[in-house]
């Protein structure tokens, strides 16, 4: 049937989705490509046009850095760009805290439209862009890159492109059809025109094919729209984006949408009624440039609140095996972190022992956990954690990105809830974002709210907010469909695994999915009725009996392959290779096997997905049989 055709793979190093200027993933279609990326193989890195923004600095940002380095830099220096003096100061402090200390300096540069600016820059509702340029020795770039990666607080690619436009420069690598420069119509598929998930089925992003004439739209582009401004024009005119001057409204819509999703029983926000009941309101929601930025600032807010109390900060705890940068943040800022990498009941016993033995003058600062965790989708016992927090006076910060606030309600157990909006909330893999939400029922609410009033900076770039608002309008429906698809596919894969019982030629060892991993803990926070079947989310991981099976499974899987998750299309990754290549034995000691494959299920037709995974399972089984 046509729906089950194998899609053409996105070429190595190309953006995912294809032909997307601000894509947040990059195609690594073969297992060896991922290893080559980690080892810096020129065959791989030389073909990468983009990458995940905290790891790969977007080419437009690189172009802007080069321009400013030539203008303000000294011989032997490199630079990075940040959106505010406070963030630049944090970066300088981080470098100074390295051993040995890294010297740096900052230059503030305010960019305004001038005579050479591109036309849309002069007409923009943004009249200036403040850039903080952090300079350091070229050899110290790896140390500066740590700050960029861990905090996620560098400038975004859209901000860089706007600054370039002010300076009369096109985005790096920007190109457009000749018709765009002549004012003639542009004809082609317009993916966001009348976008509504009820009437269309998202497909895996592949390399372009000849458009179906029935799907073509004729788009007239005015003469005055320059090639570099085409994307913005088309999105605002045909893509249902709010115009840029409505960015404050977009941010308010995002805060309301998130507040509504966090309310009990997934109720819609209804203003004063929820304030009286002490539920989350939009004023409790804070937006950040990305999910890791929200986590970094959650830790920073906890530290500031403790200092406001006149007490030593105290160490933090990381409970369960988390996404790699969370643990790095807790370890590199503040007095340190106690890591409970398994995150089961026995480690809760260890945590309780630690709390009973701690110095009362230096209590634990905060416990950070994911619900469920990435990549093993294990859920901690939040009820017991909350009891320990109330008894010993530490904060509980829960990252619910994987569960997402339509599937789970973790707010009753948390003081702070953080999320990467980049993932399923957006779904389109073309914009970053993060949120931090304070629980108004927390005993620490007043203290945390005071810190936020004193220190919060809105550094979420307006254009990114506009894209995020547009993308997230249908997130509830997308989550329901993803839940259905993941339930069906994991049911099939589990039936082909050793965990379901013995069988001929089985090569799947285990399927990690909340339905089978710590199900009681997940059920304690699962919303009822569920959105879609199961309500377990779209993420799962697979381990295999033989490395040859995992490689064959990954290489033959017809979906998009690269970093990130929560996309509207299915996305696969050899997670441990990408996240822990330099520490594979360490990760394995916590159950994260080197050959693990992580899958983020999308919204494709269920029959199509089933055909893809059946093909890959056969390839994995054949690879093992060939060795016998």
C-alpha positions as CSV (number, residue, x, y, z in Angstrom):
1,X,0.0,0.0,0.0
2,X,1.2,3.5,-0.8
3,X,1.3,4.6,2.9
4,X,4.0,2.0,3.7
5,X,6.5,3.0,1.1
6,X,10.0,3.3,2.5
7,X,11.0,7.0,2.6
8,X,14.3,8.2,1.1
9,X,16.8,8.8,3.9
10,X,17.9,12.3,4.6
11,X,21.6,12.6,3.5
12,X,24.3,12.5,6.1
13,X,24.9,15.9,7.7
14,X,21.7,17.5,6.4
15,X,19.2,19.2,8.6
16,X,16.3,17.3,10.1
17,X,13.7,18.2,8.9
18,X,15.3,18.6,5.5
19,X,15.7,22.1,4.0
20,X,15.0,23.8,7.4
21,X,17.2,26.7,8.2
22,X,16.7,26.5,12.0
23,X,16.4,22.7,12.3
24,X,17.4,21.4,15.7
25,X,18.5,17.9,14.5
26,X,20.9,16.6,11.9
27,X,20.8,13.4,9.9
28,X,23.2,10.6,11.1
29,X,21.6,7.7,9.2
30,X,24.1,5.0,10.0
31,X,25.6,3.7,13.2
32,X,29.1,4.4,12.0
33,X,28.1,8.0,11.2
34,X,27.3,8.6,14.9
35,X,30.7,7.1,15.9
36,X,32.4,9.3,13.2
37,X,30.6,12.4,14.6
38,X,31.9,11.6,18.2
39,X,35.4,11.0,16.9
40,X,35.5,14.1,14.7
41,X,35.8,12.1,11.5
42,X,36.1,14.5,8.6
43,X,33.8,12.2,6.5
44,X,31.0,13.1,8.9
45,X,31.7,16.5,10.5
46,X,32.8,17.9,7.1
47,X,29.3,17.2,5.7
48,X,27.3,18.6,8.7
49,X,25.4,21.7,7.7
50,X,23.8,22.0,11.2
51,X,23.4,20.1,14.4
52,X,21.7,20.3,17.8
53,X,22.1,24.0,18.8
54,X,23.8,23.5,22.1
55,X,26.4,21.2,20.5
56,X,26.7,22.6,17.0
57,X,26.9,26.4,16.8
58,X,24.6,27.4,14.0
59,X,26.4,28.7,10.9
60,X,24.6,32.1,11.1
61,X,25.9,32.5,14.7
62,X,29.4,31.5,13.5
63,X,29.2,34.1,10.7
64,X,28.1,36.8,13.2
65,X,30.9,35.8,15.6
66,X,33.4,36.1,12.8
67,X,32.2,39.5,11.9
68,X,32.4,40.8,15.4
69,X,35.7,39.1,16.1
70,X,37.2,41.0,13.1
71,X,35.7,44.2,14.5
72,X,36.6,43.9,18.2
73,X,38.9,40.9,18.7
74,X,42.6,40.7,19.4
75,X,45.1,38.4,17.8
76,X,44.7,34.8,19.0
77,X,41.2,35.3,20.4
78,X,37.9,33.5,19.7
79,X,34.4,34.7,20.9
80,X,30.9,33.6,21.8
81,X,27.7,35.7,21.8
82,X,25.2,36.0,24.7
83,X,22.0,38.0,25.0
84,X,22.5,39.9,28.3
85,X,25.2,41.3,30.6
86,X,24.1,38.9,33.3
87,X,24.5,35.8,31.1
88,X,27.9,37.1,29.9
89,X,28.9,37.6,33.5
90,X,27.9,34.1,34.4
91,X,30.0,32.8,31.5
92,X,33.0,34.8,32.7
93,X,32.6,33.5,36.2
94,X,32.4,30.0,34.9
95,X,35.6,30.3,32.9
96,X,37.3,31.9,35.9
97,X,36.3,29.0,38.1
98,X,38.1,26.4,35.8
99,X,41.4,24.9,36.9
100,X,43.5,26.7,35.9
101,X,41.3,29.8,35.5
102,X,40.5,30.9,32.0
103,X,40.8,34.6,31.3
104,X,38.1,36.4,29.3
105,X,36.7,39.8,28.5
106,X,33.4,41.1,27.3
107,X,32.3,43.8,24.8
108,X,28.8,45.1,24.6
109,X,27.6,45.8,21.1
110,X,24.2,47.2,20.2
111,X,23.2,46.5,16.6
112,X,20.6,48.9,15.0
113,X,19.4,48.9,11.4
114,X,21.5,51.2,9.2
115,X,21.7,52.2,5.6
116,X,23.1,48.8,4.5
117,X,20.5,46.8,6.4
118,X,18.3,44.4,4.5
119,X,14.8,45.8,3.8
120,X,12.9,43.7,6.4
121,X,15.5,44.7,9.1
122,X,14.6,48.4,8.6
123,X,10.9,47.6,8.8
124,X,11.3,45.3,11.8
125,X,9.5,45.9,15.1
126,X,12.8,45.1,16.8
127,X,14.7,48.4,16.7
128,X,18.0,47.2,18.3
129,X,19.8,44.0,19.3
130,X,22.0,44.0,22.4
131,X,24.9,41.5,22.0
132,X,27.4,40.6,24.7
133,X,30.6,39.4,23.1
134,X,32.7,37.1,25.3
135,X,36.4,37.0,24.1
136,X,38.9,34.4,25.2
137,X,42.0,32.7,23.9
138,X,41.4,30.3,21.0
139,X,42.8,27.4,22.9
140,X,40.2,28.0,25.6
141,X,37.3,27.4,23.2
142,X,36.5,23.9,24.7
143,X,36.0,25.5,28.2
144,X,33.7,28.2,26.8
145,X,31.8,25.6,24.8
146,X,31.0,23.9,28.1
147,X,29.1,26.9,29.2
148,X,27.3,27.2,25.9
149,X,26.3,23.6,26.0
150,X,25.3,23.1,29.6
151,X,23.4,26.3,30.1
152,X,21.8,26.7,26.6
153,X,21.9,30.5,27.2
154,X,23.8,31.6,24.0
155,X,22.1,33.6,21.4
156,X,19.8,31.7,19.0
157,X,20.1,31.3,15.3
158,X,17.1,33.6,14.6
159,X,18.6,36.3,16.7
160,X,21.9,36.0,14.8
161,X,20.1,36.2,11.5
162,X,18.2,39.3,12.6
163,X,21.5,40.9,13.7
164,X,23.1,40.0,10.4
165,X,20.2,41.6,8.6
166,X,20.7,44.8,10.5
167,X,24.3,44.7,9.4
168,X,23.3,44.2,5.8
169,X,24.5,40.5,5.7
170,X,22.5,37.5,4.6
171,X,22.2,34.4,6.8
172,X,25.0,31.9,6.4
173,X,24.3,29.7,3.5
174,X,21.0,31.5,2.7
175,X,19.7,30.8,-0.8
176,X,16.3,31.2,-2.5
177,X,14.8,30.6,-5.9
178,X,15.4,33.3,-8.4
179,X,11.7,34.0,-8.6
180,X,12.0,35.3,-5.0
181,X,14.1,38.1,-6.3
182,X,11.9,39.0,-9.2
183,X,8.6,39.1,-7.5
184,X,7.3,36.2,-9.6
185,X,5.1,33.5,-7.9
186,X,6.8,30.8,-6.0
187,X,5.1,27.4,-6.5
188,X,5.5,24.5,-4.3
189,X,4.1,22.6,-1.3
190,X,3.3,24.8,1.6
191,X,3.5,22.5,4.6
192,X,1.9,25.0,7.1
193,X,-0.9,26.3,4.9
194,X,-4.2,25.6,6.7
195,X,-2.2,23.4,9.0
196,X,-4.6,21.2,11.1
197,X,-3.7,17.7,12.4
198,X,-7.3,16.6,11.9
199,X,-7.0,16.8,8.2
200,X,-3.4,15.9,7.4
201,X,-1.0,13.1,8.3
202,X,2.6,14.3,9.1
203,X,5.2,12.3,7.2
204,X,8.8,11.5,7.9
205,X,10.9,14.4,6.6
206,X,12.9,13.2,3.6
207,X,14.9,14.6,0.8
208,X,12.6,16.6,-1.6
209,X,10.6,14.7,-4.2
210,X,8.5,16.1,-7.1
211,X,5.4,17.7,-5.6
212,X,2.0,16.3,-6.1
213,X,0.1,18.8,-8.4
214,X,-2.9,18.4,-6.2
215,X,-0.9,19.7,-3.2
216,X,0.7,22.7,-4.9
217,X,0.0,26.2,-3.7
218,X,0.9,29.3,-5.7
219,X,2.5,31.9,-3.5
220,X,3.0,35.5,-4.7
221,X,6.0,37.2,-3.2
222,X,6.2,41.0,-3.4
223,X,9.2,42.6,-5.1
224,X,10.4,44.2,-1.9
225,X,10.9,40.9,-0.1
226,X,14.6,40.0,-0.2
227,X,15.7,36.4,-0.6
228,X,17.1,36.4,2.9
229,X,13.7,37.5,4.3
230,X,11.6,34.9,2.4
231,X,11.2,32.5,5.3
232,X,9.8,35.1,7.6
233,X,7.4,36.5,4.9
234,X,6.0,33.1,4.0
235,X,5.5,32.1,7.7
236,X,3.7,35.2,8.6
237,X,1.6,35.4,5.4
238,X,0.8,31.7,4.8
239,X,2.1,29.8,7.8
240,X,-0.3,31.1,10.5
241,X,2.6,32.7,12.4
242,X,1.7,35.8,14.4
243,X,3.6,38.9,13.0
244,X,6.7,39.7,15.0
245,X,5.2,42.7,16.7
246,X,2.8,40.3,18.4
247,X,5.6,38.4,20.1
248,X,4.4,39.5,23.6
249,X,1.0,38.0,22.8
250,X,2.7,34.8,21.6
251,X,4.6,34.5,24.9
252,X,1.4,35.2,26.9
253,X,-0.4,32.5,24.9
254,X,2.5,30.1,25.6
255,X,2.3,30.8,29.4
256,X,-1.5,30.2,29.3
257,X,-1.2,27.0,27.3
258,X,1.4,25.6,29.7
259,X,-0.5,26.6,32.8
260,X,-3.6,25.0,31.4
261,X,-1.7,21.8,30.7
262,X,-0.4,21.6,34.2
263,X,-3.8,22.0,35.9
264,X,-5.5,18.9,37.4
265,X,-7.3,16.8,34.9
266,X,-5.9,18.8,32.0
267,X,-8.4,21.6,32.6
268,X,-8.3,24.8,30.7
269,X,-7.0,27.9,32.5
270,X,-9.9,29.9,33.7
271,X,-8.3,32.9,35.4
272,X,-9.4,34.0,38.9
273,X,-11.1,30.7,39.7
274,X,-7.7,28.9,39.6
275,X,-6.0,31.6,41.6
276,X,-8.5,31.1,44.4
277,X,-7.9,27.4,44.3
278,X,-4.1,27.9,44.4
279,X,-3.6,26.3,41.0
280,X,-0.9,27.3,38.5
281,X,-1.5,30.5,36.6
282,X,0.4,32.0,33.6
283,X,2.2,34.3,36.1
284,X,3.8,31.1,37.5
285,X,5.2,30.1,34.1
286,X,8.6,31.5,33.0
287,X,10.0,31.0,29.5
288,X,13.6,30.3,28.6
289,X,15.6,29.8,25.3
290,X,15.7,26.0,25.9
291,X,15.1,23.2,28.3
292,X,18.6,23.1,29.7
293,X,18.4,26.8,30.2
294,X,15.3,26.2,32.3
295,X,17.1,23.5,34.3
296,X,20.2,25.7,34.8
297,X,18.1,28.6,36.0
298,X,16.0,26.3,38.3
299,X,19.3,25.3,40.0
300,X,20.4,29.0,40.1
301,X,17.0,30.1,41.6
302,X,17.3,27.4,44.3
303,X,20.8,28.6,45.2
304,X,19.7,32.2,45.4
305,X,16.7,31.3,47.6
306,X,19.0,29.5,50.0
307,X,21.4,32.4,50.1
308,X,18.5,34.7,50.8
309,X,17.8,32.7,53.9
310,X,21.3,33.3,55.1
311,X,22.2,29.6,54.9
312,X,25.0,27.8,53.0
313,X,23.8,26.5,49.7
314,X,24.3,22.8,50.3
315,X,24.8,20.2,47.7
316,X,22.1,19.0,45.3
317,X,20.9,15.4,44.5
318,X,20.4,14.0,41.1
319,X,18.0,11.0,41.4
320,X,17.9,8.5,38.5
321,X,20.0,8.4,35.4
322,X,19.3,11.8,33.7
323,X,20.0,13.5,30.4
324,X,23.8,14.2,30.5
325,X,23.8,18.0,30.9
326,X,21.6,18.0,34.0
327,X,24.2,16.1,35.9
328,X,26.9,18.4,34.6
329,X,25.0,21.5,35.7
330,X,24.6,20.1,39.3
331,X,28.2,19.1,39.4
332,X,29.9,22.2,38.0
333,X,27.8,25.0,39.7
334,X,27.6,25.2,43.4
335,X,29.2,22.9,46.0
336,X,28.5,19.7,44.2
337,X,26.0,16.9,43.6
338,X,25.2,13.5,45.1
339,X,24.3,11.1,42.2
340,X,21.7,8.3,42.7
341,X,22.0,6.9,39.1
342,X,19.7,3.9,39.5
343,X,16.9,5.8,41.1
344,X,15.0,2.8,42.6
345,X,13.6,2.2,46.1
346,X,17.0,1.0,47.4
347,X,18.5,4.4,46.4
348,X,15.7,6.2,48.1
349,X,16.8,4.3,51.2
350,X,20.4,5.6,50.6
351,X,19.1,9.1,50.2
352,X,17.1,8.9,53.4
353,X,20.3,7.7,55.2
354,X,22.2,10.6,53.7
355,X,19.6,13.1,54.9
356,X,19.5,11.6,58.4
357,X,23.3,12.0,58.7
358,X,23.7,15.4,57.1
359,X,25.0,18.5,58.9
360,X,21.8,20.4,59.9
361,X,23.6,23.7,59.1
362,X,24.1,22.6,55.5
363,X,20.9,20.8,54.4
364,X,20.4,19.4,51.0
365,X,19.6,22.2,48.5
366,X,17.4,20.4,46.0
367,X,16.7,17.0,44.4
368,X,16.5,17.0,40.6
369,X,14.8,14.1,38.7
370,X,13.1,13.3,35.4
371,X,9.7,11.8,35.1
372,X,10.2,9.5,33.4
373,X,14.0,9.4,32.7
374,X,15.9,9.6,29.5
375,X,16.7,7.1,28.0
376,X,15.4,4.3,30.3
377,X,12.0,5.8,30.9
378,X,12.1,4.9,34.6
379,X,9.9,7.0,37.0
380,X,11.0,7.8,40.5
381,X,8.7,7.4,43.5
382,X,7.7,11.1,43.7
383,X,5.3,10.5,46.7
384,X,8.2,9.3,48.9
385,X,10.5,12.0,47.6
386,X,8.0,14.6,48.5
387,X,7.7,13.2,52.0
388,X,11.5,13.3,52.4
389,X,11.6,16.9,51.1
390,X,8.9,18.1,53.5
391,X,10.8,16.4,56.4
392,X,14.3,17.6,55.5
393,X,13.6,21.0,53.9
394,X,14.9,20.6,50.3
395,X,13.4,21.5,47.0
396,X,12.1,19.0,44.4
397,X,12.6,19.9,40.8
398,X,11.0,17.6,38.3
399,X,11.8,17.6,34.5
400,X,8.6,16.2,32.9
401,X,9.8,16.6,29.3
402,X,9.5,12.8,28.5
403,X,6.2,12.3,30.3
404,X,4.8,15.8,29.2
405,X,2.1,17.6,31.1
406,X,-0.7,16.1,29.1
407,X,0.2,12.5,30.1
408,X,1.4,13.1,33.7
409,X,0.7,15.4,36.5
410,X,3.8,15.8,38.7
411,X,3.0,19.2,40.1
412,X,1.6,17.9,43.5
413,X,5.0,16.5,44.3
414,X,7.3,19.3,42.9
415,X,8.3,22.8,44.0
416,X,9.5,23.5,40.4
417,X,8.6,21.8,37.2
418,X,10.8,22.3,34.2
419,X,10.3,21.2,30.6
420,X,12.0,21.3,27.2
421,X,9.4,22.9,24.9
422,X,11.7,22.0,22.1
423,X,10.4,18.5,22.1
424,X,6.8,17.4,21.8
425,X,5.3,20.7,22.8
426,X,6.7,22.1,19.6
427,X,7.0,18.9,17.5
428,X,8.3,20.6,14.4
429,X,12.0,20.4,15.2
430,X,12.6,24.0,14.1
431,X,12.7,26.1,17.3
432,X,14.1,25.8,20.9
433,X,12.3,26.7,24.1
434,X,12.0,25.8,27.7
435,X,9.7,26.5,30.7
436,X,10.1,26.7,34.4
437,X,6.9,26.6,36.5
438,X,6.6,27.4,40.2
439,X,4.1,25.4,42.2
440,X,1.8,27.9,44.1
441,X,1.0,25.3,46.7
442,X,4.6,24.7,47.6
443,X,5.8,25.9,51.0
444,X,8.8,27.5,49.2
445,X,6.6,29.3,46.7
446,X,6.9,32.8,48.3
447,X,10.7,32.4,48.6
448,X,11.1,31.2,45.0
449,X,8.7,33.8,43.6
450,X,10.8,36.6,45.3
451,X,13.9,35.3,43.7
452,X,12.2,35.2,40.3
453,X,11.0,38.8,40.7
454,X,14.6,39.9,41.5
455,X,16.5,37.9,38.9
456,X,14.3,36.6,36.0
457,X,15.3,37.9,32.6
458,X,13.2,37.3,29.6
459,X,15.9,36.2,27.1
460,X,13.5,34.2,24.9
461,X,14.0,35.7,21.4
462,X,10.7,37.1,20.1
463,X,10.9,35.3,16.7
464,X,11.5,31.9,18.5
465,X,8.5,32.6,20.7
466,X,6.3,33.3,17.6
467,X,7.3,30.0,16.1
468,X,6.8,28.1,19.3
469,X,3.4,29.5,19.8
470,X,2.3,28.5,16.2
471,X,3.8,25.0,16.6
472,X,2.2,24.2,19.9
473,X,-1.4,25.1,19.0
474,X,-2.2,21.5,18.3
475,X,0.1,19.8,20.8
476,X,-2.7,18.0,22.7
477,X,-3.9,16.2,19.7
478,X,-0.4,15.3,18.6
479,X,0.3,13.8,22.0
480,X,-2.8,11.6,21.8
481,X,-1.8,10.3,18.4
482,X,1.8,9.7,19.5
483,X,0.6,7.8,22.5
484,X,-1.5,5.5,20.3
485,X,1.4,4.9,17.9
486,X,4.0,4.2,20.6
487,X,1.7,1.8,22.4
488,X,1.2,-0.2,19.2
489,X,4.8,-0.3,18.1
490,X,6.2,-1.2,21.6
491,X,3.5,-3.9,21.9
492,X,4.9,-5.5,18.7
493,X,8.6,-5.0,19.7
494,X,8.0,-6.4,23.2
495,X,6.4,-9.5,21.6
496,X,9.7,-10.0,19.7
497,X,11.8,-9.6,22.8
498,X,13.3,-12.1,25.2
499,X,11.4,-10.2,28.0
500,X,8.1,-11.6,26.6
501,X,9.4,-15.2,26.7
502,X,11.6,-17.5,24.7
503,X,11.3,-17.7,21.0
504,X,13.1,-18.6,17.8
505,X,15.8,-16.2,16.7
506,X,14.8,-13.4,19.1
507,X,17.5,-10.7,19.2
508,X,15.7,-7.9,21.1
509,X,16.7,-8.2,24.7
510,X,14.3,-5.6,26.2
511,X,12.0,-2.7,25.4
512,X,12.1,0.2,27.8
513,X,8.7,1.9,28.0
514,X,6.7,3.2,31.0
515,X,4.2,0.5,30.5
516,X,6.8,-2.0,31.8
517,X,9.4,0.2,33.6
518,X,8.4,1.2,37.1
519,X,4.7,1.1,36.1
520,X,3.4,1.8,39.7
521,X,5.4,5.0,40.0
522,X,4.3,6.2,36.6
523,X,0.6,5.3,37.3
524,X,0.7,7.4,40.5
525,X,1.1,10.5,38.3
526,X,-0.6,9.4,35.1
527,X,-3.6,11.5,34.1
528,X,-6.9,9.8,33.7
529,X,-8.6,9.5,31.3
530,X,-5.4,9.2,29.2
531,X,-4.8,11.1,26.0
532,X,-4.7,8.3,23.4
533,X,-4.0,4.7,24.3
534,X,-2.0,4.0,27.4
535,X,-0.9,7.6,28.0
536,X,2.8,6.5,28.2
537,X,4.3,9.1,25.8
538,X,6.2,8.5,22.6
539,X,9.7,7.6,23.8
540,X,11.1,4.2,24.3
541,X,14.5,2.4,24.1
542,X,15.6,-1.0,22.9
543,X,18.5,-3.2,23.8
544,X,19.7,-6.2,21.9
545,X,21.4,-9.5,22.5
546,X,24.3,-8.7,20.1
547,X,25.9,-5.5,18.9
548,X,25.5,-6.6,15.3
549,X,21.7,-6.7,15.9
550,X,21.5,-3.2,17.2
551,X,23.6,-1.8,14.3
552,X,21.5,-3.7,11.7
553,X,18.3,-2.6,13.3
554,X,19.4,1.1,13.4
555,X,20.9,1.2,9.9
556,X,17.8,-0.4,8.3
557,X,15.2,1.7,10.1
558,X,13.6,3.9,7.4
559,X,12.7,6.8,9.7
560,X,14.7,10.0,10.3
561,X,17.8,9.5,12.4
562,X,19.5,12.1,14.6
563,X,19.6,13.8,18.0
564,X,16.5,15.1,19.8
565,X,13.1,13.6,20.5
566,X,9.4,14.5,20.6
567,X,9.3,15.4,16.9
568,X,6.1,15.0,14.9
569,X,8.0,12.4,12.8
570,X,9.6,9.3,14.1
571,X,13.3,9.9,15.1
572,X,15.8,7.3,16.1
573,X,19.2,7.6,17.8
574,X,22.0,5.3,19.2
575,X,21.6,7.4,22.3
576,X,24.5,6.1,24.4
577,X,26.9,6.6,21.6
578,X,25.9,10.2,21.2
579,X,25.4,11.2,24.8
580,X,28.1,9.1,26.6
581,X,30.7,8.1,24.0
582,X,33.6,9.0,26.2
583,X,32.1,7.3,29.2
584,X,30.4,4.1,27.9
585,X,31.5,1.9,30.8
586,X,30.3,4.5,33.3
587,X,26.9,4.7,31.6
588,X,26.6,0.9,31.4
589,X,27.1,0.7,35.2
590,X,23.7,2.4,35.5
591,X,22.0,0.1,33.0
592,X,22.5,2.4,29.9
593,X,24.0,-0.1,27.5
594,X,26.4,1.0,24.7
595,X,24.2,-0.5,22.0
596,X,20.9,1.0,23.2
597,X,18.7,2.5,20.5
598,X,16.3,5.2,21.5
599,X,13.1,5.8,19.4
600,X,10.9,8.9,19.5
601,X,7.6,7.9,17.8
602,X,5.9,10.3,15.5
603,X,2.5,10.7,14.0
604,X,2.9,8.6,10.9
605,X,0.2,6.1,10.0
606,X,0.3,3.1,12.3
607,X,0.5,0.6,9.4
608,X,3.5,2.5,8.0
609,X,5.3,2.4,11.3
610,X,4.6,-1.3,11.8
611,X,6.1,-2.1,8.4
612,X,9.2,0.0,9.1
613,X,9.9,-1.8,12.4
614,X,9.1,-5.2,11.1
615,X,11.7,-4.6,8.4
616,X,14.3,-3.5,10.9
617,X,13.6,-6.4,13.3
618,X,14.2,-8.8,10.4
619,X,17.4,-7.1,9.5
620,X,18.6,-7.4,13.2
621,X,17.7,-11.1,13.3
622,X,19.4,-11.8,9.9
623,X,22.6,-10.0,11.1
624,X,22.9,-12.3,14.1
625,X,22.0,-15.4,12.1
626,X,24.8,-14.5,9.6
627,X,27.3,-14.7,12.4
628,X,26.4,-18.3,13.4
